[in-house]
Each structure stands twice: as C-alpha cells, then as structure tokens.
Amino acid sequence: MKKFFIIFILLFLMSGPAYCNDAQEIQFIYINGSNNNDKKMTNWFFEGVQKMHPCMFEAFNNSTFIKEKFLKNGKYKISQLPQAFFWGDRSNEEIKSLNSDLKMTKMFSPKIAQTVRSLLAHYLHDAIWVSHYRNMHPVIDDLHKQVMLNYKNNKSVVLFGYSAGAFVTYEYMFNKLPDIDIIEFISLTKLSDEFKNFVKDNKQQNTCIDALVESGLAVYSADGKLVPNMSLENAKENYLKLDEYTCKYCVPKGALKGIVNFASPLVLFYSDISNPEYPLTYFNKLLYKYLLENDMFWLTVNYADDPLGYPTTRNISYKDLKEKVNMEILPNKGFLFSKSNVKSRRTFMGAHTSYWDTAKKFSKSVVSAYEEGYKLYNENDL
C-alpha cells in the first residue's frame, strides 16, 4: 500500500507541472487614450497599467467560469506581466500648435471659459486625431508588430483599449482580421467576368482589408469606402501574391482572443456601430461574423457615472445579431457585450479616469461582463 501511494505521488508531481507548463499564454495588452502627451500623463498611464493588471489577473483566475470557458480548463493561462501599447506622443507637434492657439485665446477669454476650453481641447484632441485614417493606420501597424511578436512567442493576446484606445482596438479588428472571402468580395464588384473566373480558379485564403490595400487590389474612395482598384496593372500577378500580403498584414487566426474597451466614447465617433436602424457595412458584418465563428469576444465595460463611457450597442442575442447581419453564421462561442451598470463612486469629472485607481472593482466588472455576454450568446453551452 505504501509503495502504491509513493508511486501515485510521483506520477502526480510529474504530471502536474507539465500540464501547467504546456498551457499557452494569453498576453493582456493595455492601450492608452487621449491626453497622454506630456511626461506626467504618460507616467500616469504606465503606472495605471501596473495597478490594473494584477487585479485583472487575479479576477480572471478566481473565476470558475473564466477558467472553464476562456482558459479552457488549463489549455491557456494569463501572463502575469502586462504589456502596454503607447501611441500618446504621436501628436506632439499638433499639441504644440494647439497650446499656442490656447495662449492667444487666453488674452481675451474669461477664465472659466478658457479653463473649460483647455480641458476639452486636450481631452478630445487625440481622440479626433487618431480617428483619422492617415493617423490611425501607422498606429495599428505598430500594434500589429507587437501582436505578431507575441504570436511568434506562442502567445495570443487580449487588447484593453482605454478611452480613445477603444478606437485603436476597433480599427485593428476592422482592418486586420482575415474575415474576407476573396471570391465573394470580387463577385460583388464590377470587375470583368474574365477576372472573376481567374479568381475562382486560383483561390487564395481569406484575407483582411489591409492586405487588399497593401497589395493594390483595393483602394479607399473619396467617401471612405473600400473599392476594387480596377485601374491596377498586373492585377492577376498581384492577386496571386495575395496570400503573402495576408500573412504579412493580417492577424493570424487565434492570435487575437478578444478586446475589452473601457471608458469608451467609441460610438461618438463611430455612430453607425450603435444605431440599430443603420445598415451595417459589408465589412462590419464580416467583422461580427468572424468574432462569433472564432470564439472571440468584444466587451465594452464602462462605469455608470463616466460621462464619456458609452455602450457600444444595446445587448442583443445571437439570433437578433444574425438577423441584423443577414448572413449565415456558424456560432462558435464568440460574442459581443456592453456593461455599464457599475458605479465608480467618484465625482462626475473623476469617473472617466478612475478605472486605474479602482482596478479591483473594475476587474470584477470585466469578468462579470464576460460571463453575462457568453451566456447571452451561448445558451446551449452552459
């Protein structure tokens, strides 16, 4: 009996650590918002990440639901060390010009009006700046480098977008997810039947918007729509290289597990996302379809008293979203969910910046949002 017990203990010790070591790491990457141009606010963001991640790590690991549904009973583990992606210093030249203009208005403006003007200008400037495609694209390209570095190190990622950082996470998904069936995309265009047949005979893997643009197969029109580049010479030659562009510019399947946007004013700048009457663009439909079919999540978690925190949309079921998208969706545990019913118990002006200082409460809200969203979309998997 004693011999049997010793053998059992040895087997347990041998199998336990191997199980943990074999788990693939999930890296949490935190993305800053507006008004991080000076040293003080830059330090505030990085110190906030150091405050938040231990609480997020603990909340995720203390949830039985998270362990089963997200971490797949030990298949994945969350990295103990956080990563930050910082873009707050990229508009420095514009900020210098803004400050110069504010000095001029100070000469004739009442003090209270000038104070409010200065606050609004610094809070909103970067949000407006980064929402422009010419400024956004280099940001998401650099974020992609960080995601791919993690992927090469056998890590998948979850992106946490704070405030205007929510624009970055959304644009990253919109431009980088390989959700475009190229045959279907070409079939909807006015390209020649001869080229459409060529595409059918030379099928390339599913691709993303950035790969189409970088390959020259598509361009943005003056009104911001992505359209095929019908004037492109050597279109067939470029098309046959599409898989190479996809590999370089699109996020690989499984590399991105999901996003958590918080203190998010996303719908103020991307209002069509939240409007239930607005017809979704073809590419937004593909984004939602990809999320649901690839076990990914899109959470928006705001404090109820945050004046700049807006739900991305009203919460609807898989069936309702399928009707809205009007596409065949094969659900695979993915979901979208907004949660804004927890109070920070800070002042009206302080709630927007309180997430870092109330990290323990906020982390629990994120875990709760994940559970509520998963249950809403996956009733048959509970």
C-alpha positions in Angstrom: 0.0 0.0 0.0 2.8 2.4 0.9 4.6 1.6 -2.3 1.5 2.3 -4.3 1.0 5.6 -2.5 4.6 6.7 -3.3 4.1 5.8 -7.0 0.9 7.8 -7.1 2.5 10.9 -5.6 5.4 10.7 -8.1 3.0 10.4 -11.0 1.0 13.4 -9.7 4.1 15.5 -9.3 5.3 14.6 -12.8 2.1 15.3 -14.5 1.0 18.5 -12.6 3.9 20.8 -13.7 3.9 19.6 -17.2 0.2 20.4 -17.5 0.9 24.0 -16.4 4.0 24.5 -18.5 2.2 23.3 -21.6 -0.5 25.9 -21.2 -0.3 28.6 -23.9 0.0 32.2 -22.5 -2.5 34.9 -23.2 -1.0 38.3 -23.0 -3.0 41.3 -21.9 -2.0 44.5 -23.8 -3.2 47.8 -22.4 -3.7 50.8 -24.9 -3.7 54.4 -23.8 -6.4 57.0 -24.5 -6.2 60.8 -25.1 -4.3 63.4 -23.3 -1.1 61.4 -22.7 1.3 63.8 -24.5 3.3 65.1 -21.5 5.6 63.2 -19.1 3.1 63.5 -16.2 0.2 61.9 -18.1 2.5 59.3 -19.8 3.7 58.2 -16.3 0.0 58.2 -15.2 -0.9 55.7 -17.9 2.0 53.3 -17.3 1.5 53.4 -13.5 -2.2 52.7 -14.1 -1.3 49.6 -16.1 0.9 48.3 -13.2 -2.0 48.9 -10.8 -4.7 47.3 -13.0 -3.0 44.1 -14.3 -2.5 42.3 -11.0 -6.2 42.9 -10.2 -7.3 41.8 -13.7 -5.0 38.7 -13.4 -6.5 37.8 -10.0 -10.1 38.4 -11.1 -9.8 36.2 -14.2 -8.0 33.4 -12.3 -10.5 33.5 -9.4 -13.5 32.9 -11.8 -14.5 29.3 -12.2 -16.5 30.4 -15.3 -13.4 32.1 -16.9 -11.3 29.1 -16.1 -13.7 26.8 -18.0 -14.9 28.9 -20.9 -11.9 31.3 -21.6 -8.9 29.4 -20.3 -10.3 26.1 -21.4 -9.6 24.2 -18.2 -5.8 24.8 -18.3 -5.2 25.0 -22.1 -4.5 28.7 -21.7 -3.0 30.8 -18.9 -2.8 34.6 -18.5 0.6 36.1 -18.4 1.5 37.6 -15.1 3.3 40.5 -16.7 1.3 43.2 -18.6 2.3 44.8 -21.8 1.4 48.4 -22.8 1.0 49.8 -26.3 1.5 53.6 -26.2 0.6 56.0 -29.0 0.0 59.1 -26.9 3.1 61.0 -28.0 2.4 60.9 -31.8 0.5 64.1 -32.0 3.1 66.2 -30.1 3.5 68.7 -33.0 -0.2 69.3 -33.2 -0.4 69.7 -29.5 2.3 72.4 -29.5 0.2 74.3 -32.1 -2.9 73.8 -30.0 -1.2 75.2 -26.9 -0.1 78.2 -28.9 -3.6 78.9 -30.0 -4.9 78.5 -26.5 -2.4 81.1 -25.3 -3.9 83.5 -27.8 -7.4 82.9 -26.6 -6.3 83.4 -23.0 -5.8 87.1 -23.7 -9.5 87.8 -24.3 -11.4 84.9 -22.9 -13.0 84.7 -19.4 -11.0 82.4 -17.1 -13.8 79.8 -16.6 -14.4 79.6 -20.4 -10.7 79.3 -21.0 -10.3 76.5 -18.4 -13.1 74.5 -19.9 -11.8 75.2 -23.5 -8.4 73.9 -22.5 -9.7 70.8 -20.8 -11.9 69.9 -23.8 -9.2 70.6 -26.2 -6.6 68.3 -24.5 -9.1 65.5 -23.8 -10.6 65.5 -27.3 -7.7 66.4 -29.5 -6.0 63.0 -29.6 -9.4 61.2 -29.9 -10.1 63.3 -33.0 -6.5 63.0 -34.3 -6.3 59.2 -34.1 -9.8 58.7 -35.6 -8.4 60.0 -39.0 -7.3 57.1 -41.2 -3.9 58.8 -42.1 -3.0 58.9 -38.3 -4.7 55.7 -37.3 -3.0 53.4 -39.8 0.6 53.8 -38.6 -0.8 53.2 -35.0 -2.5 49.9 -35.8 0.5 48.8 -37.9 2.8 49.2 -34.9 0.2 47.5 -32.7 0.3 44.6 -35.2 4.0 44.3 -34.8 3.5 43.8 -31.1 0.7 41.3 -31.6 2.8 39.3 -34.1 5.8 39.3 -31.7 3.7 37.7 -29.1 2.3 35.3 -31.7 5.8 34.2 -32.7 6.5 33.6 -29.0 3.4 31.3 -28.9 1.2 33.9 -27.1 -2.2 35.1 -28.1 -3.4 38.5 -26.9 -6.4 40.4 -25.5 -6.4 44.1 -26.2 -7.6 46.5 -23.5 -8.5 49.9 -25.1 -8.9 52.8 -22.6 -11.0 55.8 -23.7 -9.8 56.7 -27.3 -7.7 53.5 -27.2 -11.1 51.9 -28.0 -10.8 53.4 -31.5 -7.4 51.6 -31.9 -8.8 48.2 -30.9 -11.8 48.6 -33.2 -9.8 49.7 -36.2 -7.3 46.9 -35.5 -10.0 44.3 -35.8 -11.7 46.1 -38.7 -8.5 46.3 -40.8 -6.6 43.2 -39.6 -9.0 40.3 -39.1 -8.9 37.9 -42.1 -12.7 37.9 -42.5 -12.9 38.5 -46.2 -13.6 35.6 -48.6 -11.8 37.0 -51.7 -14.0 35.1 -54.2 -17.2 36.5 -52.6 -15.6 40.0 -52.4 -14.6 40.0 -56.1 -18.0 38.6 -57.1 -19.7 41.7 -55.7 -17.6 44.1 -57.8 -17.9 45.4 -61.3 -14.7 43.7 -62.4 -14.7 41.7 -65.6 -16.1 38.2 -65.7 -12.8 37.1 -67.1 -11.0 38.3 -63.9 -13.7 36.9 -61.6 -13.3 33.5 -63.2 -9.5 33.8 -62.8 -10.0 34.4 -59.1 -12.3 31.4 -58.8 -9.7 29.2 -60.5 -6.9 30.5 -58.2 -8.5 30.6 -54.8 -6.5 32.5 -52.1 -7.0 32.2 -48.4 -9.4 34.6 -46.6 -7.8 38.0 -46.2 -8.2 41.4 -44.5 -8.7 44.9 -45.6 -5.1 45.9 -45.0 -3.8 43.1 -47.2 -6.2 44.2 -50.0 -5.0 47.8 -49.8 -1.3 47.0 -49.5 -1.5 44.6 -52.4 -3.0 47.3 -54.6 -6.1 45.2 -55.2 -8.4 47.7 -53.4 -8.2 51.4 -52.6 -10.2 53.8 -50.4 -12.5 56.1 -52.4 -13.0 59.8 -51.5 -16.0 59.0 -49.4 -14.0 56.4 -47.4 -15.3 53.2 -49.0 -13.1 50.3 -49.9 -13.4 49.6 -53.6 -11.5 47.3 -56.1 -8.7 49.0 -57.9 -9.9 48.5 -61.5 -7.1 50.5 -63.0 -4.4 48.3 -61.5 -1.9 46.9 -64.0 -0.8 43.3 -63.5 -3.9 42.7 -61.4 -3.6 38.9 -61.8 0.0 38.9 -60.8 -0.8 40.9 -57.7 -3.8 38.7 -56.9 -1.5 35.6 -56.9 0.6 37.2 -54.3 -2.4 37.9 -52.0 -1.6 35.1 -49.6 1.8 36.7 -49.0 0.2 40.0 -48.2 -2.3 38.3 -45.9 0.5 36.6 -44.0 2.2 40.0 -43.5 -0.7 42.3 -42.8 -3.5 40.2 -41.3 -3.7 38.9 -37.7 -3.4 35.0 -37.8 -6.4 33.0 -36.6 -6.2 32.6 -32.9 -3.6 35.3 -32.3 -6.3 37.7 -31.0 -8.7 36.3 -28.4 -10.7 39.4 -27.9 -10.9 43.1 -26.9 -12.0 44.9 -23.8 -12.9 48.6 -24.3 -13.4 50.7 -21.2 -14.3 54.4 -20.6 -15.1 54.1 -24.3 -16.5 57.0 -26.3 -16.3 54.9 -29.5 -19.9 55.4 -30.6 -19.5 59.2 -30.5 -17.0 58.9 -33.4 -18.3 55.7 -35.0 -22.0 56.2 -34.6 -23.1 53.7 -37.2 -22.0 50.9 -34.9 -24.6 51.7 -32.3 -27.5 52.7 -34.5 -29.9 49.7 -34.8 -31.5 51.3 -37.8 -28.3 52.0 -39.7 -27.5 49.3 -42.3 -24.2 47.7 -41.4 -21.5 48.0 -44.0 -20.4 44.8 -45.7 -17.1 44.8 -43.7 -18.7 45.4 -40.3 -21.0 42.4 -41.0 -17.9 40.3 -41.7 -16.3 41.5 -38.5 -19.2 40.4 -36.4 -19.5 37.1 -38.2 -15.8 36.4 -37.7 -16.0 37.2 -34.0 -18.9 34.8 -33.4 -17.4 32.0 -35.5 -13.9 32.1 -34.0 -14.6 32.1 -30.2 -13.7 35.8 -29.8 -15.2 38.5 -27.7 -15.8 42.2 -27.8 -16.5 43.7 -24.4 -17.3 47.3 -23.6 -17.2 48.0 -19.9 -17.9 51.5 -18.6 -18.7 52.9 -15.2 -22.3 54.1 -15.0 -21.1 57.6 -13.8 -18.5 58.0 -16.5 -19.8 60.9 -18.8 -17.5 59.7 -21.7 -18.3 56.0 -21.4 -20.9 54.8 -23.9 -22.2 51.3 -24.5 -21.2 50.1 -28.0 -24.7 48.9 -28.7 -27.7 47.5 -26.9 -27.2 43.9 -25.9 -28.9 41.5 -28.3 -28.8 37.7 -28.7 -27.1 35.7 -31.3 -30.4 35.2 -33.2 -31.0 39.0 -33.3 -27.5 39.8 -34.5 -27.8 37.1 -37.2 -30.9 38.8 -38.5 -29.2 42.2 -38.4 -26.2 40.9 -40.2 -28.3 38.9 -42.6 -25.5 36.3 -43.2 -25.2 32.7 -42.4 -23.2 32.5 -39.1 -21.9 29.3 -37.6 -21.6 30.2 -33.9 -18.5 29.1 -32.1 -18.7 30.7 -28.6 -17.9 34.3 -29.8 -20.0 37.2 -28.5 -20.3 41.0 -28.1 -21.5 42.6 -24.9 -21.7 46.0 -23.2 -21.9 46.5 -19.4 -22.3 50.0 -17.9 -24.2 49.4 -14.7 -21.5 49.6 -12.0 -20.7 52.9 -10.4 -17.2 54.2 -9.7 -18.5 56.3 -6.8 -16.3 59.1 -8.0 -17.2 62.7 -8.9 -18.7 63.4 -12.3 -15.4 64.7 -13.6 -13.3 62.0 -11.9 -15.2 58.9 -13.1 -13.5 58.8 -16.5 -10.0 58.5 -15.1 -10.9 56.3 -12.1 -10.6 52.8 -13.7 -7.0 52.5 -12.8 -7.4 53.5 -9.2 -10.4 51.3 -8.7 -8.8 48.4 -10.6 -10.2 45.7 -8.3 -13.8 46.7 -8.8 -13.3 47.3 -12.5 -11.7 43.9 -13.0 -14.6 42.2 -11.4 -16.9 44.1 -13.8 -14.9 42.8 -16.8 -15.2 39.2 -15.6 -18.9 39.7 -14.9 -19.3 41.2 -18.4 -17.6 38.2 -20.0 -19.8 35.8 -18.2 -23.0 37.7 -19.0 -22.1 38.1 -22.6 -21.1 34.4 -23.0 -24.4 33.2 -21.5 -26.4 35.6 -23.8 -24.8 34.1 -26.9 -24.2 30.5 -25.9 -27.3 29.3 -24.1 -26.7 25.8 -25.3 -23.2 25.6 -23.9 -23.9 26.2 -20.2 
